[in-house]
C-alpha cells in the first residue's frame, strides 16, 4: 500500500510541478505584455507631450502677436488723441479770433466750442 500511495504522491507532485510551470509561463507572458504595453504607453505619452508643447508654442506666438498689436493700436490711439486734442485747441483759438473779428457770431462760436469740447 505504501507504493500505491507513493505513486499517487509522485503523480500529484508532477501535476503540481506542471501547474507551477504553466503558472510561471503565463506570468511571464503577462509580464511581457505589461512591459510592451508600458513601452507603448510611454511612447504615446511622449508623443502627446511633444504635440502639446508644439501647440502651446504656437498659441504663445499667437497671443504674443495679438498683444503686440493691441499695444501698437493703443499707442497709435493715444498719439491720435493727443494730436486731435492739439488740433481741436488750435481750432478753438482760430474760432475765438473769428468771433472777435466778427466773422462768426457768439452763438456760432458757442455751438462750435461745445462740439469741439465734447470730443476732447
Beta strands, then each sheet from edge to edge (+ up, - down):
end
